[in-house]
Amino acid sequence: MGIKTGVDIVSNRRIEKLMETKRDSFYRRLFNASEIEYLESKNHSAGTVAGLYSAKEAVSKVLGTGIGKIGWKDIWILHEAGGRPYLGYSEKMRSFMDTEGISYIDISISNEEEYSMSIAVGETTKKYQVPDNMEFRLPKRPLDTHKGDFGRIGVIGGSQGMLGAVYLATYGALRSGAGLVHAILEPELARDFGLKVIEVMVREASDIYAYRKAQEGLSSLVLGPGYGLGHKQKGNIEDCLLNFEKPIVLDADGLNNLSDNPTIIRHRKGKTIITPHPGEMGRLLKMSTAEVQNDREGAAREFAKVYGVVTVLKGHNTIVTDGERIYVNRSGNPGMATAGSGDILSGVAGAFLAQVEDPFQAAVMAVYVHGLAGDMAKEEKGEYGMIATDIVENLPRAVNLIVE
């Protein structure tokens, strides 16, 4: 958060002379109907007119434009019942402030015998711009839409002590525009999870057939957050990969359960995004973490080509590749190295997979938005104190920047 200031001083005598010969044209050029009514209530006092005039100039200095791009009548000087002045926001003014990252402007007007002076103070937030290398955008939503138009996302995961991973993945999806999100959990986990969430629908599943039933009607599936390792988990993951023909995001324990034999991924009929960190990537490629880190692009591209997936290799400058195209992400910061951050990314990717056709495009947008939400969280909380839910809460702001 920052502060911008603007100060202006006007000679009351100068204004008085102007009003003697050109009051009507002067008023028409500078003031709106409400302001003119206020000046009439003050008997057209030269000091009052000079005060409004100087306040508009001071505000224009906070904006950094002077009077021009934002005109006199775009800046509204209003008054509370007790007489305190405040700034009203025309549509043009508010749009400009949003673009420039100015959230609020306060004003103060002082009148003396010879001069009137105004001070304007603006509160700013950091301005974010989408970089040239992030070329994809989400389509603007038509007015005639409903929640079913924006995807039904399922999240399979969770284990004792690891329900938070499912929570973060589901809310990552919701905050990224998913119309409906389902958490598909073992019965004993589902009951606990249902007490935590409001917007997420909870489905119970205890065997492969129940899991298949719970997947009916879904647009995409996030597989693995907090799922744990074991024979049952591995069997469910393999069954999902072979029988769910819509897009899948394979994350965390979804990958770890397949690390001894990832070839099953080749037999998928649907689109797949995998989101490994360097250690998981190394296990999939039978390499050390150090070897992966020494050639991140090469490792990600190799797995994408061999297995026909989009690889998201997480870490500083996250890599996204489908084996041919490659994107290196620049958003994000060290504060995102916190428990649950990766689960959020998988949820965002699942939401975007349900809204765009190209999985590479969905993955690129997910990685960028996830990192940008982390940058916004850093602005509020700092790197040391940031937690995963801070990232979730900033996703709507980040997503808005990539809407056409």
C-alpha positions as CSV (number, residue, x, y, z in Angstrom):
1,M,0.0,0.0,0.0
2,G,1.2,3.5,-0.8
3,I,0.2,7.1,-0.6
4,K,-0.1,9.8,-3.3
5,T,-0.7,13.5,-2.4
6,G,-1.8,16.6,-4.3
7,V,-1.8,20.2,-3.1
8,D,-3.2,23.3,-4.7
9,I,-3.7,26.9,-3.7
10,V,-5.9,29.5,-5.4
11,S,-6.2,33.3,-5.0
12,N,-9.7,34.2,-3.8
13,R,-9.4,37.6,-5.5
14,R,-8.6,36.0,-8.8
15,I,-11.8,33.9,-8.6
16,E,-13.8,36.9,-7.5
17,K,-12.7,38.8,-10.7
18,L,-13.6,35.8,-12.9
19,M,-17.0,35.6,-11.4
20,E,-17.7,39.3,-11.9
21,T,-17.8,38.8,-15.7
22,K,-17.8,35.1,-16.5
23,R,-19.5,33.3,-13.7
24,D,-22.0,31.3,-15.8
25,S,-19.5,30.0,-18.3
26,F,-17.0,29.4,-15.5
27,Y,-19.5,27.3,-13.6
28,R,-20.6,25.4,-16.7
29,R,-17.0,24.4,-17.5
30,L,-16.0,23.4,-14.0
31,F,-19.0,22.2,-11.9
32,N,-21.8,19.8,-12.1
33,A,-25.4,20.5,-11.0
34,S,-24.9,19.3,-7.4
35,E,-21.8,21.5,-7.0
36,I,-23.5,24.6,-8.4
37,E,-26.4,24.0,-6.0
38,Y,-24.0,23.9,-3.2
39,L,-22.3,27.2,-4.3
40,E,-25.7,28.8,-4.6
41,S,-26.4,27.8,-1.0
42,K,-23.2,29.6,0.0
43,N,-24.3,32.8,-1.9
44,H,-21.5,32.2,-4.5
45,S,-18.8,33.0,-2.0
46,A,-15.5,33.5,-3.9
47,G,-13.7,31.6,-1.2
48,T,-16.1,28.6,-1.5
49,V,-15.7,28.6,-5.3
50,A,-11.9,28.8,-5.0
51,G,-12.0,25.9,-2.5
52,L,-13.8,23.6,-4.9
53,Y,-11.6,24.7,-7.7
54,S,-8.4,24.0,-5.8
55,A,-9.8,20.6,-4.6
56,K,-10.3,19.5,-8.2
57,E,-6.8,20.6,-9.0
58,A,-5.4,18.7,-6.0
59,V,-7.2,15.5,-6.9
60,S,-5.9,15.7,-10.5
61,K,-2.4,15.8,-9.1
62,V,-3.0,12.6,-7.1
63,L,-4.2,11.0,-10.3
64,G,-1.0,12.2,-12.0
65,T,-2.9,13.6,-15.0
66,G,-3.6,17.2,-14.3
67,I,-6.9,18.4,-15.7
68,G,-7.2,16.9,-19.2
69,K,-7.6,13.1,-19.4
70,I,-9.8,13.5,-16.4
71,G,-11.9,16.6,-16.8
72,W,-13.2,19.2,-14.3
73,K,-16.7,17.6,-14.2
74,D,-15.3,14.1,-13.8
75,I,-14.1,15.1,-10.3
76,W,-17.0,15.6,-8.0
77,I,-16.5,17.6,-4.8
78,L,-19.4,16.8,-2.4
79,H,-20.2,17.7,1.2
80,E,-21.6,15.9,4.2
81,A,-24.4,17.3,6.2
82,G,-21.9,18.8,8.6
83,G,-20.0,20.5,5.8
84,R,-17.0,18.2,5.5
85,P,-16.0,17.8,1.8
86,Y,-15.5,14.4,0.2
87,L,-14.8,13.1,-3.2
88,G,-17.6,11.6,-5.3
89,Y,-16.6,9.1,-8.0
90,S,-17.9,9.5,-11.6
91,E,-17.8,6.3,-13.7
92,K,-14.8,7.7,-15.7
93,M,-13.0,8.6,-12.5
94,R,-13.6,5.2,-10.8
95,S,-12.4,3.4,-14.0
96,F,-9.3,5.5,-14.1
97,M,-8.5,5.0,-10.4
98,D,-9.0,1.2,-10.8
99,T,-6.6,1.2,-13.8
100,E,-4.0,3.2,-11.8
101,G,-4.3,1.2,-8.6
102,I,-5.7,4.1,-6.5
103,S,-8.3,2.7,-4.1
104,Y,-9.4,5.9,-2.3
105,I,-8.9,9.7,-2.2
106,D,-9.6,11.9,0.7
107,I,-9.7,15.7,0.5
108,S,-9.4,18.7,2.8
109,I,-10.2,22.4,2.0
110,S,-9.0,25.4,3.9
111,N,-10.2,29.0,3.3
112,E,-8.3,32.1,4.4
113,E,-9.0,35.8,3.6
114,E,-6.8,35.9,0.5
115,Y,-6.3,32.2,-0.5
116,S,-8.0,28.8,-0.5
117,M,-6.0,25.7,-0.3
118,S,-6.8,22.0,-0.8
119,I,-4.9,18.8,0.0
120,A,-5.8,15.4,-1.6
121,V,-4.4,12.1,-0.3
122,G,-4.8,9.0,-2.3
123,E,-4.3,5.4,-1.1
124,T,-2.7,3.1,-3.7
125,T,-2.3,-0.6,-4.2
126,K,0.3,-2.2,-6.5
127,K,-0.7,-2.1,-10.1
128,Y,-0.4,-5.5,-11.9
129,Q,-0.1,-6.0,-15.6
130,V,-0.2,-9.3,-17.5
131,P,3.2,-9.9,-19.1
132,D,3.6,-10.4,-22.8
133,N,4.5,-14.1,-22.4
134,M,1.1,-14.9,-20.8
135,E,-0.9,-14.6,-24.0
136,F,-4.1,-16.5,-23.0
137,R,-7.3,-15.1,-21.7
138,L,-10.5,-16.3,-20.2
139,P,-13.6,-15.4,-22.2
140,K,-15.9,-12.7,-20.9
141,R,-19.1,-14.3,-19.5
142,P,-22.3,-13.6,-21.4
143,L,-25.2,-12.3,-19.3
144,D,-27.4,-15.3,-20.0
145,T,-25.4,-18.0,-18.1
146,H,-25.8,-20.4,-15.2
147,K,-23.4,-22.4,-13.0
148,G,-23.5,-25.4,-15.2
149,D,-21.9,-23.4,-18.0
150,F,-18.6,-23.1,-16.1
151,G,-17.8,-26.7,-15.2
152,R,-18.5,-29.4,-12.6
153,I,-15.2,-30.2,-11.0
154,G,-14.5,-33.2,-8.8
155,V,-11.7,-33.5,-6.3
156,I,-10.6,-37.0,-5.2
157,G,-8.2,-37.0,-2.3
158,G,-8.0,-36.6,1.4
159,S,-6.9,-38.9,4.2
160,Q,-6.7,-38.7,8.0
161,G,-5.0,-35.5,8.9
162,M,-4.9,-34.3,5.2
163,L,-8.4,-33.0,4.6
164,G,-6.9,-29.5,4.3
165,A,-5.5,-30.5,0.9
166,V,-8.9,-31.2,-0.5
167,Y,-10.3,-28.0,1.1
168,L,-7.7,-25.9,-0.6
169,A,-8.1,-27.6,-4.0
170,T,-11.9,-27.3,-4.0
171,Y,-11.8,-23.6,-3.0
172,G,-9.0,-23.0,-5.5
173,A,-11.4,-24.3,-8.2
174,L,-14.4,-22.2,-6.8
175,R,-12.4,-19.0,-6.6
176,S,-11.2,-19.6,-10.2
177,G,-14.7,-19.6,-11.7
178,A,-15.8,-23.2,-11.4
179,G,-19.6,-23.4,-11.4
180,L,-19.9,-26.5,-9.2
181,V,-17.2,-28.3,-7.2
182,H,-17.6,-31.8,-5.6
183,A,-15.3,-33.3,-3.0
184,I,-15.3,-37.1,-3.4
185,L,-14.2,-38.7,-0.2
186,E,-14.3,-41.9,1.9
187,P,-17.4,-41.8,4.1
188,E,-15.6,-41.2,7.4
189,L,-13.8,-38.2,5.8
190,A,-16.8,-36.9,4.0
191,R,-18.8,-36.3,7.2
192,D,-16.0,-34.3,8.8
193,F,-15.4,-32.4,5.6
194,G,-19.1,-31.5,5.3
195,L,-18.9,-29.6,8.6
196,K,-16.1,-27.4,7.2
197,V,-17.5,-26.3,3.8
198,I,-20.5,-24.5,2.6
199,E,-20.1,-24.0,-1.2
200,V,-18.6,-27.4,-1.9
201,M,-20.8,-30.5,-2.5
202,V,-19.6,-33.6,-0.7
203,R,-20.0,-37.1,-2.1
204,E,-19.1,-40.3,-0.3
205,A,-17.3,-43.2,-2.0
206,S,-16.0,-46.3,-0.5
207,D,-15.2,-48.6,-3.4
208,I,-14.3,-48.3,-7.1
209,Y,-17.9,-48.5,-8.2
210,A,-19.0,-45.7,-5.9
211,Y,-16.1,-43.6,-7.1
212,R,-17.2,-44.1,-10.7
213,K,-20.7,-43.2,-9.8
214,A,-19.5,-40.0,-8.1
215,Q,-17.7,-39.0,-11.3
216,E,-20.7,-39.0,-13.5
217,G,-21.5,-35.6,-15.0
218,L,-18.2,-34.0,-14.0
219,S,-16.3,-31.8,-16.5
220,S,-12.9,-32.4,-15.0
221,L,-11.3,-34.2,-12.1
222,V,-8.5,-33.2,-9.7
223,L,-6.9,-36.4,-8.5
224,G,-4.5,-36.8,-5.5
225,P,-4.4,-33.9,-3.0
226,G,-3.7,-35.3,0.4
227,Y,-4.8,-38.8,-0.7
228,G,-1.9,-40.8,0.9
229,L,-0.2,-43.9,-0.4
230,G,-1.6,-47.4,-0.5
231,H,-3.0,-50.3,-2.5
232,K,-6.6,-48.8,-2.4
233,Q,-5.5,-45.3,-3.4
234,K,-3.4,-46.7,-6.2
235,G,-6.3,-48.8,-7.5
236,N,-8.7,-45.9,-7.4
237,I,-6.2,-43.6,-9.2
238,E,-5.6,-46.2,-12.0
239,D,-9.3,-46.8,-12.4
240,C,-9.9,-43.0,-12.7
241,L,-7.2,-42.6,-15.3
242,L,-8.6,-45.4,-17.5
243,N,-12.3,-44.9,-17.1
244,F,-12.8,-41.1,-16.6
245,E,-12.6,-39.8,-20.2
246,K,-12.8,-36.0,-19.3
247,P,-9.7,-34.0,-18.4
248,I,-7.8,-34.8,-15.3
249,V,-5.3,-32.9,-13.2
250,L,-2.9,-35.4,-11.6
251,D,-1.3,-34.0,-8.5
252,A,0.6,-34.9,-5.3
253,D,-0.3,-38.5,-4.2
254,G,-2.0,-39.0,-7.5
255,L,1.5,-39.0,-9.0
256,N,3.3,-40.6,-6.0
257,N,1.1,-43.7,-6.2
258,L,2.1,-44.2,-9.9
259,S,5.8,-43.4,-9.5
260,D,6.9,-47.0,-9.9
261,N,4.9,-47.5,-13.1
262,P,3.6,-44.3,-14.7
263,T,3.0,-45.9,-18.1
264,I,-0.7,-46.2,-17.4
265,I,-1.0,-42.5,-18.1
266,R,-0.3,-43.2,-21.8
267,H,-3.5,-45.2,-22.0
268,R,-5.8,-42.3,-21.0
269,K,-8.5,-41.3,-23.4
270,G,-8.9,-37.8,-21.9
271,K,-6.5,-34.8,-21.6
272,T,-4.1,-34.8,-18.6
273,I,-2.2,-32.2,-16.7
274,I,0.4,-33.3,-14.2
275,T,1.7,-30.9,-11.5
276,P,4.9,-32.4,-9.9
277,H,7.4,-30.6,-7.8
278,P,11.0,-31.5,-8.7
279,G,11.2,-34.5,-6.3
280,E,8.0,-36.0,-7.8
281,M,9.3,-35.4,-11.3
282,G,12.5,-37.2,-10.4
283,R,10.6,-40.2,-9.2
284,L,8.6,-40.4,-12.3
285,L,11.6,-40.1,-14.6
286,K,13.9,-42.3,-12.3
287,M,16.2,-39.3,-11.8
288,S,17.5,-37.5,-8.8
289,T,16.0,-34.2,-7.8
290,A,19.3,-32.5,-8.6
291,E,19.3,-33.9,-12.1
292,V,15.8,-32.5,-12.6
293,Q,16.8,-29.1,-11.3
294,N,19.9,-29.0,-13.6
295,D,17.6,-29.2,-16.7
296,R,14.1,-28.3,-15.7
297,E,12.9,-27.6,-19.2
298,G,14.4,-30.9,-20.5
299,A,12.9,-33.0,-17.8
300,A,9.4,-31.5,-18.1
301,R,9.5,-31.7,-21.9
302,E,10.7,-35.3,-21.9
303,F,7.8,-36.5,-19.7
304,A,5.2,-34.5,-21.6
305,K,6.4,-36.0,-24.9
306,V,6.7,-39.6,-23.8
307,Y,3.4,-39.7,-21.9
308,G,1.2,-37.3,-23.9
309,V,0.4,-34.9,-21.1
310,V,0.9,-31.3,-20.2
311,T,3.6,-31.1,-17.5
312,V,3.6,-28.4,-14.9
313,L,7.0,-28.6,-13.2
314,K,6.6,-26.5,-10.1
315,G,9.2,-24.3,-8.4
316,H,10.9,-20.9,-9.1
317,N,10.0,-20.1,-12.7
318,T,7.5,-23.0,-13.1
319,I,7.7,-24.7,-16.4
320,V,4.6,-25.6,-18.5
321,T,5.0,-27.7,-21.6
322,D,3.1,-30.1,-23.8
323,G,6.3,-31.4,-25.3
324,E,6.3,-28.8,-28.0
325,R,5.1,-25.5,-26.6
326,I,6.8,-24.2,-23.5
327,Y,5.9,-21.5,-21.0
328,V,8.1,-20.2,-18.2
329,N,6.1,-18.5,-15.5
330,R,7.3,-15.3,-13.9
331,S,4.6,-14.6,-11.3
332,G,4.9,-15.8,-7.7
333,N,7.3,-15.4,-4.8
334,P,9.1,-17.3,-2.0
335,G,6.3,-16.8,0.4
336,M,4.3,-19.3,-1.6
337,A,6.6,-22.1,-0.3
338,T,3.9,-22.9,2.3
339,A,1.8,-26.0,3.0
340,G,-1.2,-26.3,0.6
341,S,0.0,-23.9,-2.1
342,G,0.3,-26.7,-4.6
343,D,-3.2,-28.0,-3.8
344,I,-4.6,-24.6,-4.7
345,L,-2.8,-24.8,-8.0
346,S,-4.4,-28.2,-8.8
347,G,-7.8,-26.7,-8.1
348,V,-7.2,-23.7,-10.3
349,A,-6.0,-26.0,-13.1
350,G,-9.1,-28.2,-12.7
351,A,-11.4,-25.1,-13.0
352,F,-9.7,-23.8,-16.1
353,L,-9.6,-27.3,-17.7
354,A,-13.4,-27.2,-17.5
355,Q,-13.6,-23.8,-19.2
356,V,-11.1,-24.0,-22.1
357,E,-10.4,-26.7,-24.6
358,D,-6.6,-26.6,-24.7
359,P,-5.0,-28.2,-21.6
360,F,-1.7,-26.3,-22.3
361,Q,-3.6,-23.0,-22.3
362,A,-5.5,-24.0,-19.1
363,A,-2.2,-24.9,-17.4
364,V,-0.5,-21.7,-18.4
365,M,-3.3,-19.6,-17.1
366,A,-3.5,-21.6,-13.9
367,V,0.2,-21.2,-13.1
368,Y,0.2,-17.5,-13.9
369,V,-3.0,-16.8,-11.9
370,H,-1.8,-18.9,-8.9
371,G,1.5,-17.0,-8.8
372,L,-0.2,-13.7,-9.2
373,A,-2.6,-14.4,-6.3
374,G,0.5,-15.2,-4.3
375,D,2.1,-11.9,-5.2
376,M,-1.1,-10.1,-4.1
377,A,-1.1,-12.0,-0.9
378,K,2.6,-11.0,-0.3
379,E,1.5,-7.3,-0.7
380,E,-1.0,-7.8,2.1
381,K,0.8,-10.2,4.4
382,G,4.5,-10.3,3.5
383,E,6.5,-13.4,2.5
384,Y,7.1,-14.7,6.0
385,G,3.5,-14.7,7.3
386,M,1.7,-15.8,4.1
387,I,-0.4,-19.0,4.3
388,A,-2.3,-20.9,1.6
389,T,-5.7,-19.4,2.4
390,D,-4.2,-15.9,1.7
391,I,-3.5,-17.1,-1.8
392,V,-7.1,-18.5,-2.2
393,E,-8.6,-15.2,-1.1
394,N,-6.6,-13.3,-3.7
395,L,-7.6,-15.6,-6.6
396,P,-10.6,-13.6,-7.7
397,R,-8.5,-10.4,-8.2
398,A,-5.9,-12.4,-10.1
399,V,-8.4,-14.1,-12.3
400,N,-10.1,-10.8,-13.2
401,L,-6.8,-9.7,-14.8
402,I,-6.9,-12.4,-17.5
403,V,-10.5,-12.0,-18.6
404,E,-10.9,-10.7,-22.1
